[in-house]
Amino acid sequence: MVARKKTIRDRIRALHALAMGSPHEGERENARRKLEALLKRLGKTWNDLPELLRPDDVAAQPAPDPRDSGPHPFDRADAPTPADTVRAMLESYLSLAPHEYVAVTLWIVHTHIFDAFMVTPRLLLSSPVRGCGKTTLLDVAERLVARAEKSDNMSAAAIYHALQGIPCTLLLDEADNLEMSAKAVLRAVLNAGYRRGGAVSRMHRCELVRFPVFAPVALAGIGTLTLPLMSRSLVIHMRRANPQMMKSLRRFDVADTADLDVVYSHIVHWIKDARLNLNPEMPDELHGRMADNWRPLLAIADACSPAWSALAREAAIAFARNDQDEDLGVLLLWHIRQIFDAREVDRIGSKDLVRELIALDSADGMWGEHRGVTGSERPRRLTPNALSRLLRPFGIKPRVLWPLERTPASKSARGYLRADFEPIWASYCDETVTPSQAKRLHVIK
């Protein structure tokens, strides 16, 4: 679309040059008519010509960070890796699980070289209540990531304009105030920016303009996000820690940020000479999008040191085993399997299955207040029709069922056969994982 825009501008300039400078009156008049028709087609007038005739803007360049040109802080043979120094900073200010320290450390380093990879995983800082250190982590990350753009609230338009021409790292605090479930455009922008080439298109003055949105994003909020975004995220479960054991970070105090700036410079200098294997060896426990999320982090860990290579794989496996925010459809398959096994039947009616699902999960209300396939709909009680829609992507449809022992008084009812679920369970329900691992999906409103 940028090329098409340039072509239109070039055509306008050529016609204007003929209309104003051709020695032949007929050629000048013909150019004026064509120029007027072109302006009308674009919704422009002669008053818009000055803007259309000005030279194309030079591509914007990132504002230079004075820390980028500073001296190498660890220019010696026995220097620690940047992952070591980043983790040391995180441990000073935050209390996380060991595998979460590893994930956050590698994610911060990856923001400096994210465009070398196909995806950039989102970092989600989730906590059950306030005061668990989410904002502190974002404040630390703001001093360490590449070209940080931190905000407590940001619209979809602000995001794709912020990324136009100058990729940066978005740090979005107070994500529970973004009303993610009600803003499909915001969800689309954050989802599209996960993969290289992701973009959104908008009409601007009758021209289609494409906004690239591929960039690292960290979000912090109470609860979690909609399911498609959750699957693109490394989820860090923040918990309250003893404040006396953690340092306090004063964002605008030079003394407090000096050490963080040294670590930032360490990352910048290391990245210049880093030799990355973009297709690192993946643990067998990682599949699908989980593997995509960890591929850039494992590549960076391998480039740091053998010790970090081992730590990163241990952390990735821990995330895979502890991942309890399964896709809603997969959780549904698990629960239906549990119901069939408990009742020891080969068929069950739709109404009975819905009743069993709600009773099965009555403790946290997953099916009493579910939010649809994407996790972004208004919460409502599960119904037979809603159950049918959730199962449709798996190719499972309700059938007309008759009792095994039919009598003149027997009545049919719509429901499901166990035989229809068996091949689907084999594909989606791993025997090594139990349904009890599926916790409630706290979706940000």
Sequence and secondary structure as in RCSB ss.txt:
>XXXX:A:sequence
MVARKKTIRDRIRALHALAMGSPHEGERENARRKLEALLKRLGKTWNDLPELLRPDDVAAQPAPDPRDSGPHPFD
RADAPTPADTVRAMLESYLSLAPHEYVAVTLWIVHTHIFDAFMVTPRLLLSSPVRGCGKTTLLDVAERLVARAEK
SDNMSAAAIYHALQGIPCTLLLDEADNLEMSAKAVLRAVLNAGYRRGGAVSRMHRCELVRFPVFAPVALAGIGTL
TLPLMSRSLVIHMRRANPQMMKSLRRFDVADTADLDVVYSHIVHWIKDARLNLNPEMPDELHGRMADNWRPLLAI
ADACSPAWSALAREAAIAFARNDQDEDLGVLLLWHIRQIFDAREVDRIGSKDLVRELIALDSADGMWGEHRGVTG
SERPRRLTPNALSRLLRPFGIKPRVLWPLERTPASKSARGYLRADFEPIWASYCDETVTPSQAKRLHVIK
>XXXX:A:secstr
 HHHHHHHHHHHHHHHHHHHH S HHHHHHHHHHHHHHHHHTT  GGGHHHHHS           GGGGS  TT 
STT   HHHHHHHHHHHH    HHHHHHHHHHHHHTTSGGGSSB  EEEEEESSS SSHHHHHHHHHHHSSSEEE
ES   HHHHHHHTSSS  EEEE  GGGS GGG HHHHHHHHHTTBTT EEEEEETTEEEEEE    EEEEEESB 
 HHHHTTEEEEE     GGGS    TT HHHHHHHHHHHHHHHHHHHH    SS    TT  HHHHHHHHHHHHH
HHHH HHHHHHHHHHHHHHHHH     HHHHHHHHHHHHHHHHT SEEEHHHHHHHHHHHTTTTTTTTSB  SSS
 S  B   HHHHHHHHGGGT   EEE  SS  TT   EEEEEHHHHHHHHHHH  TTS GGG     B  
